Amino acid sequence: MALEIESPRSKQSSIGIERHWLWRWLAGIAVILLIPTIFIFVDETEFAVVERLGRITAVYDQPSHRGLHFKLPWPVETVRRFDRRLQLLSPSGREAFTRDRKNVTVEAYLCWKIADGQSTGLLDRPVVKFFQGLGSVEVAESRLASRLQSILTEQIGRSELSELLNATHSEAGPSDGPSSLEKVSAEIRKEFEQRPNETQSLSDRLGVEIIDVRIRRLNLPTGNMQAVFERMRSERQKIAERYRSAGLAENRMIRSRADRQSGELLAKANADAERIRGEGEAAAIHILNEAHAKDPEFAALLQTLESYKQILNERTTLILSGSNSLLNLLIRGVPLTTKPTPATTIPDDDNPANIPEKADRAAGVLP
């Protein structure tokens, strides 16, 4: 049996071929992996900064820069992306002292963003200043929060508590003019952009644009909150008492005016009633007099009967003399309305008108 022995030269050539193919495969894989890194897509919500070995070579911060761009593959050139949208920073509240040494808890919020690119110089762009000065949004928010707390404490210390809590009325709004808190917010924003001891504004130094600064909440510490509430309650009670006393005075004035008007109306009505009653009584007396003139005897009879009705009842005991005229009707009865003529005069004993009286006297009814 014959054995084939491979020579060392042929063995080295086969190993070289395998290494050659291995390097080609590795190079192909590297090219496939690095090809995507030569493209850069800039979104409309972000800024992009291109660095080549630590040196800035391109900045995309204009509206015309949105879209696809090319660069050298990684790691020769790298891309730094920054959010260009509005950022809201709302740090936690902290205690501060007012000018009259009142302790309050103040919470504020800050609206900011990376300024838009306006300069033609590459290193003068706001996003480049932001990248070189701050580096990231997290670092920027930390420094802005510290700056906001410092300026807020100073501005609160320049105002009194009564000025901060002052309002014209409970429904005061923007149409009633700027409030004390709005004035303080405006001063905070002005000093936030550039403090008196700074030569450049915040936008020129760090590329940060301040949109708005507002005081979100102004509270009292728990320790003296109850005392302040009691003071506010007492002040409100004084105001309520003042309004109540004014209302009572107005009430008394209205009541006195109404009483005077009602008295005048009642007096006029009583005068009219008395006049009408007098006219009615005069008319009644006139009619009664005419009736009495037509038949005086019948009128006297009616007056006597009316007197009986007023003075006599079931419990009345009346003692009168026999000659009293009030008893004539009870003793003699109703007189005849017809008078006898002188030609036919009848004696008293034979007069028919006296026959009932004689019969009654005989029966013992009359004396």
FENHUTA-V27371 format. One line per field, one symbol per residue. phi: phi as a letter, one per 20 degrees, with the letter a starting at -180 (. if undefined). psi: psi as a letter, one per 30 degrees, with the letter a starting at -180 (. if undefined). burial: + if it has 24 or more other C-alpha atoms within 12 Angstrom, else -. Layout:
phi = ???
psi = ???
burial = ???
This chain:
phi = .ededfeffffffffffffffffffffffffffegffedcdeefebdccdddlndfdbcdcdgfefpeccbfffefccdddcfeffdddcfffbebdefemdecddccccdbaffffceeffeefgffffffednbfffffffffffffffffffffeceffffefbfafdfcffenfeffffffffffffffbefedecffffedmddeeacceebcddfffdffffffffffffffffffffffffffffffffffffffffffffffffffffffffffffffffffffffbffffffffffffffeddbfdedddcffefffefffeenfffeeeffffdfdfgfefffefffffffffnfdf
psi = kkkkkkleeeeeeeeeeeeeeeeeeeeeeeeeefefffkkjjlfgllkkkkjhfkkfkkjgleffkaklllllkgeklkkkkkglkkkkillllklkleghkklkkkllkkllkkkkflfkefgkeeeeeeeeeeleeeeeeeeeeeeeeeeeeeefflleeeegkkelfgkaffglkleeeeeeeeeeefeejlegkflleeeefgkkjekkkjekjlkleegeeeeeeeeeeeeeeeeeeeeeeeeeeeeeeeeeeeeeeeeeeeeeeeeeeeeeeeeeeeeeeeeeeeeeeieeeeeeeeeeeeeeefkafgkjkjllfgkfffeeeefaklkfkkklffhkklefgkfffeeeeeeeefgel.
burial = ---------------------------------------+++---++++++----+-+++++--------+-+---++++++++--+-+++-++++++---++++++++++++++++-----++++++++++-+--+--++--++-+++-+++++++++-+--++--------------+++-+++++++++++-------++++++++++++++--+++-------------------------------------------------------------------------------++------------------------+-----+------------------------+----------
